[in-house]
Amino acid sequence: MLATEAVTFVFEGAIHRDSFIGFARHRAARLDLRLTLGACRDDRIDLAIEGQSPLIDAFEMACSLGPRDCLVATVRRMDAPVRTL
């Protein structure tokens, strides 16, 4: 059995909230990850993710490329999940 973990990602850049959130939810579902939204602005999205470590890595890569109408400039990864709003 693969190890599971919980991490928080902070995606920053020219983010269209609705587009990015829909994209992230779809990717999380396809990778069987649990996603919790944190702070959401047009320049930053915080997401808490739980699941198998290699799938979290795949999620990070997919979201760093993002939907075509978003430009992700930076991604920060932290071990502690974000506080839900």
Backbone as ProteinMPNN parsed JSONL, in Angstrom:
{"seq_chain_A": "MLATEAVTFVFEGAIHRDSFIGFARHRAARLDLRLTLGACRDDRIDLAIEGQSPLIDAFEMACSLGPRDCLVATVRRMDAPVRTL", "coords_chain_A": {"N_chain_A": [[0.84, -1.187, 0.0], [0.529, 2.206, -0.837], [1.939, 5.158, 0.651], [0.025, 7.695, 2.268], [-0.62, 11.203, 2.322], [-1.057, 14.565, 3.551], [-1.216, 17.693, 2.181], [-0.72, 21.209, 1.574], [-1.269, 23.353, -1.109], [-0.269, 26.386, -2.55], [-1.163, 28.259, -5.11], [-0.08, 30.758, -7.221], [-0.5, 33.602, -9.337], [-1.775, 34.704, -12.496], [-4.777, 34.032, -12.037], [-7.874, 32.66, -12.834], [-10.485, 32.324, -10.891], [-12.922, 30.597, -10.928], [-12.481, 28.956, -13.154], [-9.983, 27.775, -12.51], [-10.576, 26.476, -10.084], [-12.555, 24.629, -10.893], [-11.006, 23.103, -12.669], [-9.044, 22.082, -10.87], [-10.685, 20.593, -9.115], [-11.669, 18.641, -10.883], [-9.262, 17.326, -11.639], [-8.416, 16.383, -9.119], [-10.495, 14.589, -8.507], [-10.176, 12.7, -10.585], [-7.728, 11.657, -9.849], [-8.288, 10.479, -7.477], [-8.137, 11.98, -5.075], [-8.603, 13.824, -2.065], [-9.921, 17.0, -1.876], [-9.782, 20.217, -0.471], [-10.928, 23.463, -0.426], [-9.211, 26.499, 0.197], [-8.276, 29.815, 0.809], [-9.368, 31.907, -1.837], [-8.563, 33.871, -4.503], [-8.176, 36.21, -7.244], [-5.51, 36.164, -7.775], [-4.417, 34.16, -6.33], [-4.762, 30.854, -5.092], [-5.547, 28.636, -2.53], [-5.17, 25.283, -1.723], [-5.998, 22.335, -0.011], [-4.88, 19.054, -0.026], [-5.394, 15.565, 0.083], [-4.158, 12.272, -0.023], [-2.653, 9.576, -1.924], [0.855, 9.753, -2.118], [2.344, 9.791, -4.709], [0.256, 10.496, -6.426], [-0.517, 12.961, -5.496], [1.712, 14.398, -6.239], [1.374, 14.253, -9.035], [-0.985, 15.729, -9.259], [-0.063, 18.254, -8.446], [1.67, 18.86, -10.589], [-0.122, 18.887, -12.776], [-1.848, 21.012, -12.038], [-0.056, 23.103, -11.878], [0.431, 23.609, -14.493], [-2.105, 24.226, -15.175], [-5.488, 25.338, -16.167], [-6.113, 26.565, -19.493], [-6.71, 29.306, -19.441], [-5.443, 30.371, -17.272], [-2.487, 31.507, -15.669], [-0.073, 30.147, -13.944], [2.275, 31.293, -11.796], [3.85, 30.758, -9.53], [4.243, 28.003, -7.258], [3.662, 26.913, -4.06], [4.368, 24.485, -1.63], [3.204, 22.951, 1.274], [3.315, 21.115, 4.36], [1.197, 21.201, 6.25], [-2.369, 21.209, 6.238], [-4.596, 23.707, 4.816], [-6.697, 26.072, 6.527], [-10.153, 25.707, 6.345], [-12.605, 27.758, 4.746]], "CA_chain_A": [[0.0, 0.0, 0.0], [1.282, 3.457, -0.916], [1.755, 6.109, 1.744], [-0.831, 8.847, 2.018], [-0.182, 12.421, 2.991], [-1.91, 15.749, 3.422], [-0.396, 18.878, 1.904], [-1.384, 22.414, 1.095], [-0.643, 24.031, -2.23], [-0.638, 27.773, -2.804], [-0.907, 28.583, -6.508], [-0.154, 32.205, -7.415], [-0.31, 34.065, -10.704], [-2.993, 35.254, -13.104], [-5.694, 32.916, -11.807], [-9.328, 32.867, -12.932], [-10.936, 31.437, -9.807], [-13.876, 29.554, -11.296], [-11.819, 28.05, -14.077], [-8.948, 27.014, -11.82], [-11.212, 25.591, -9.1], [-13.151, 23.524, -11.648], [-9.891, 22.294, -13.159], [-8.461, 21.381, -9.723], [-11.649, 19.576, -8.649], [-11.688, 17.55, -11.861], [-8.01, 16.574, -11.513], [-8.427, 15.678, -7.833], [-11.415, 13.451, -8.625], [-9.554, 11.693, -11.464], [-6.594, 11.059, -9.141], [-8.808, 9.947, -6.215], [-7.612, 12.798, -3.989], [-9.571, 14.664, -1.351], [-9.557, 18.404, -2.052], [-10.484, 21.207, 0.331], [-10.571, 24.821, -0.834], [-8.843, 27.503, 1.187], [-8.46, 31.176, 0.286], [-9.476, 31.982, -3.298], [-8.559, 35.217, -5.068], [-7.783, 36.17, -8.654], [-4.063, 36.011, -7.902], [-3.955, 33.103, -5.417], [-5.699, 29.805, -4.68], [-4.985, 27.696, -1.553], [-5.869, 24.004, -1.775], [-5.507, 21.235, 0.812], [-5.037, 17.802, -0.761], [-5.035, 14.346, 0.818], [-4.178, 11.069, -0.837], [-1.39, 8.889, -2.125], [1.928, 10.697, -2.429], [2.626, 9.995, -6.136], [-0.888, 11.148, -7.064], [-0.429, 14.372, -5.114], [2.733, 14.969, -7.13], [0.75, 14.406, -10.355], [-1.92, 16.845, -9.124], [0.734, 19.488, -8.437], [2.153, 19.113, -11.948], [-1.264, 19.257, -13.624], [-2.351, 22.339, -11.673], [0.942, 24.133, -12.17], [0.177, 23.94, -15.897], [-3.411, 24.865, -15.052], [-6.332, 25.494, -17.352], [-5.455, 27.455, -20.456], [-6.941, 30.731, -19.18], [-4.725, 30.733, -16.051], [-1.032, 31.457, -15.735], [0.465, 29.913, -12.61], [3.652, 31.793, -11.732], [4.551, 30.051, -8.457], [3.53, 26.99, -6.471], [4.289, 26.594, -2.775], [3.845, 23.243, -1.057], [3.418, 22.894, 2.721], [2.793, 19.887, 4.948], [-0.044, 21.403, 7.006], [-3.517, 21.634, 5.436], [-5.117, 25.05, 5.055], [-7.944, 26.205, 7.264], [-11.26, 25.894, 5.411], [-13.378, 28.992, 4.94]], "C_chain_A": [[0.882, 1.246, 0.0], [0.953, 4.372, 0.251], [0.803, 7.227, 1.32], [-0.285, 10.033, 2.799], [-1.216, 13.513, 2.789], [-0.986, 16.947, 3.238], [-1.291, 20.037, 1.505], [-0.572, 22.979, -0.052], [-1.162, 25.456, -2.284], [-0.192, 28.067, -4.228], [-1.094, 30.083, -6.672], [0.136, 32.554, -8.871], [-1.558, 34.765, -11.2], [-4.028, 34.133, -13.123], [-7.127, 33.378, -12.026], [-9.95, 31.838, -11.995], [-11.819, 30.293, -10.271], [-13.246, 28.502, -12.2], [-10.809, 27.16, -13.35], [-9.557, 26.038, -10.822], [-11.861, 24.394, -9.798], [-12.094, 22.554, -12.155], [-9.305, 21.452, -12.022], [-9.401, 20.298, -9.195], [-11.681, 18.374, -9.591], [-10.431, 16.694, -11.739], [-7.97, 15.78, -10.211], [-9.335, 14.445, -7.899], [-10.803, 12.341, -9.475], [-8.414, 10.961, -10.77], [-6.994, 10.476, -7.784], [-8.183, 10.647, -5.005], [-8.743, 13.58, -3.34], [-9.078, 16.102, -1.408], [-10.415, 19.28, -1.153], [-9.993, 22.586, -0.095], [-10.217, 25.672, 0.375], [-9.167, 28.87, 0.606], [-8.461, 31.152, -1.239], [-9.562, 33.439, -3.723], [-8.147, 35.095, -6.53], [-6.279, 36.047, -8.845], [-3.515, 34.874, -7.047], [-5.097, 32.141, -5.081], [-4.955, 28.895, -3.702], [-5.831, 26.432, -1.577], [-5.216, 23.015, -0.826], [-5.859, 19.941, 0.087], [-4.622, 16.652, 0.136], [-5.142, 13.167, -0.122], [-2.802, 10.457, -0.944], [-0.334, 9.864, -2.668], [2.209, 10.869, -3.923], [1.488, 10.709, -6.873], [-0.95, 12.626, -6.699], [0.608, 15.079, -5.979], [2.165, 15.214, -8.53], [-0.234, 15.572, -10.353], [-1.175, 18.174, -9.172], [1.192, 19.844, -9.849], [1.004, 19.578, -12.843], [-1.731, 20.678, -13.328], [-1.324, 23.435, -11.904], [0.859, 24.534, -13.64], [-1.181, 24.611, -16.046], [-4.277, 24.837, -16.288], [-5.735, 26.575, -18.253], [-5.682, 28.942, -20.21], [-6.283, 31.216, -17.883], [-3.222, 30.614, -16.289], [-0.504, 31.343, -14.312], [1.932, 30.311, -12.621], [4.468, 31.047, -10.682], [3.624, 29.057, -7.786], [4.329, 26.782, -5.203], [3.589, 25.371, -2.211], [4.219, 23.201, 0.422], [2.78, 21.634, 3.273], [1.446, 20.06, 5.649], [-1.178, 21.826, 6.098], [-3.967, 23.05, 5.775], [-6.388, 24.981, 5.889], [-9.058, 26.447, 6.26], [-12.04, 27.133, 5.768], [-14.853, 28.721, 4.905]], "O_chain_A": [[1.858, 1.328, 0.745], [-0.163, 4.364, 0.771], [0.786, 7.643, 0.161], [0.416, 9.876, 3.799], [-2.124, 13.395, 1.967], [-0.085, 17.18, 4.044], [-2.456, 19.861, 1.15], [0.653, 23.073, 0.021], [-2.352, 25.703, -2.087], [1.003, 28.119, -4.519], [-2.138, 30.625, -6.309], [0.919, 31.882, -9.542], [-2.309, 35.348, -10.418], [-4.14, 33.387, -14.096], [-7.546, 34.387, -11.458], [-9.941, 30.639, -12.273], [-11.495, 29.13, -10.03], [-13.461, 27.303, -12.021], [-10.782, 25.945, -13.549], [-9.108, 24.896, -10.721], [-11.726, 23.262, -9.333], [-12.265, 21.337, -12.08], [-9.091, 20.251, -12.186], [-8.953, 19.2, -8.864], [-11.717, 17.227, -9.144], [-10.52, 15.466, -11.735], [-7.536, 14.628, -10.201], [-8.974, 13.38, -7.4], [-10.901, 11.166, -9.121], [-8.154, 9.792, -11.056], [-6.134, 10.028, -7.025], [-7.76, 10.003, -4.045], [-9.718, 13.949, -3.996], [-7.943, 16.387, -1.029], [-11.631, 19.104, -1.083], [-8.79, 22.844, -0.122], [-10.841, 25.575, 1.432], [-10.213, 29.056, -0.017], [-7.652, 30.459, -1.856], [-10.496, 34.154, -3.361], [-7.81, 34.008, -6.998], [-5.818, 35.844, -9.969], [-2.308, 34.636, -7.025], [-6.229, 32.551, -4.824], [-3.855, 28.431, -4.004], [-7.055, 26.493, -1.465], [-3.993, 22.87, -0.837], [-6.991, 19.754, -0.358], [-3.629, 16.74, 0.859], [-6.079, 13.064, -0.914], [-1.9, 10.769, -0.166], [-0.605, 10.679, -3.55], [2.306, 12.008, -4.38], [1.731, 11.441, -7.833], [-1.386, 13.449, -7.504], [0.406, 16.218, -6.4], [2.434, 16.248, -9.142], [-0.312, 16.321, -11.327], [-1.6, 19.107, -9.853], [1.109, 21.003, -10.256], [1.145, 20.552, -13.582], [-1.98, 21.458, -14.246], [-1.696, 24.591, -12.107], [1.18, 25.669, -13.994], [-1.384, 25.451, -16.923], [-3.85, 24.365, -17.342], [-4.94, 27.399, -17.801], [-4.922, 29.766, -20.719], [-6.532, 32.339, -17.443], [-2.757, 29.735, -17.014], [-0.489, 32.322, -13.565], [2.735, 29.741, -13.36], [5.639, 30.738, -10.906], [2.406, 29.231, -7.746], [5.528, 26.507, -5.253], [2.369, 25.239, -2.305], [5.38, 23.385, 0.788], [1.803, 21.137, 2.711], [0.632, 19.137, 5.637], [-0.993, 22.71, 5.262], [-3.745, 23.532, 6.886], [-7.06, 23.952, 5.939], [-8.922, 27.315, 5.398], [-12.131, 27.517, 6.934], [-15.654, 29.645, 5.052]]}, "name": "protein", "num_of_chains": 1, "seq": "MLATEAVTFVFEGAIHRDSFIGFARHRAARLDLRLTLGACRDDRIDLAIEGQSPLIDAFEMACSLGPRDCLVATVRRMDAPVRTL"}
